[in-house]
């Protein structure tokens, strides 16, 4: 005697509301995300000289100095550390151009000078 395979039950697709009349929350657009980031940055505690974390480079191929300020700052702002380091480097480039080479971003968010 030949055994028949049991029939597979089809899963029902969930109805969008599932009888729940509450409206679904819309995803934020880029402008809304940027507005939140800007507001958070404006309300953040002032960035002081103690927060700069400039140290002598641990290896000569890193340059003369390294800065890891972007790591902690990015965390407090909810940013990507490399993106934060890039913004910092862009802001300090004009101040450094007469005395040293352009800052370089390395690893997860270090700035090499």
Secondary structure, DSSP 8 states (H G I E B T S, - for coil): ---------------SSTT--S-------HHHHHHHHHHHHHHS----GGGS-EEE-SSGGG-SEEE-HHHHHHHHHT--HHHHHHHHHHHHHHHHTTTS---EEETTTEEE-
